[in-house]
Amino acid sequence: TYQSPRSNRGQPVEAPQLVDIAKREVWPRIEGAVQDLCADLSGPLLEQLAAIEDGLDAAPLHRRIKEAEGAVP
């Protein structure tokens, strides 16, 4: 079991529940950040990969997620 820091009743969270929480709360945020990162990509694959690396250097995914949620970077 996993003790969720968000649990307000102190109830342990089982693995299937944890997966459901991740699908609902975590993956959509990551997907949005990746879509933002890849929005302007075009051209040959190696150039796209280089652009992704440059984009991650400029703003890692965790910072992109915070910015999308309106948090101060």
C-alpha positions, 0 to 999 in steps of 0.5 A: 500500500501507499500512503498518499500525501493527499489522503485526508483520512490517513487511509492507505491507497492500493496500487490500482487506486494509485494508477487511477489517481496517476491517470486522472491527475498526473498523466494529463498534466504531463501530456499537456506539457509534452504537447506544448513542447512539441507543438511547433516541431516539423522537419526531419526526425533528428532535427525534431529531437534536437529541438525537443532537447533544446526545449527541455533545456530551456524549460523542463517538463515540471516547469512547463506543468507549473506554468500551464497551471499558472504557478510562478516558475 
